[in-house]
Amino acid sequence: MQVELSNILEKIVDHLRGETQISLLFLKPVTRKDAPDYLDIIRRPMDLGTIRDKVRKMEYRNRHQFRHDVAQIQLNAHIYNDERHPHIPPLADSLMELGDYLLDESAELLAEAEDAIEH
């Protein structure tokens, strides 16, 4: 059932990636070229491409691990950008809201897949 969970999560991450008006800055890891001091400040970088890779490698055992990584994008956006680029954190907040909505929308299917993994 790990495959089933990964299929559901991949649809969600693809939907998030497709909402480019909010996801564009979060599609790939931040590079030193983009922000030279980013990795000095952010201890746990996360982006939608990395999440998609983790989904495809079936690294998530449940939706909470997936959500935690999306929330990490949001947290990182606030830590790094609240003072520097105040227009970026609201995009991360919208990404998190959409992610939560999509997870809720798939809650029943996710519960079945997670239950099957546990047993």
Beta strands, then each sheet from edge to edge (+ up, - down):
end
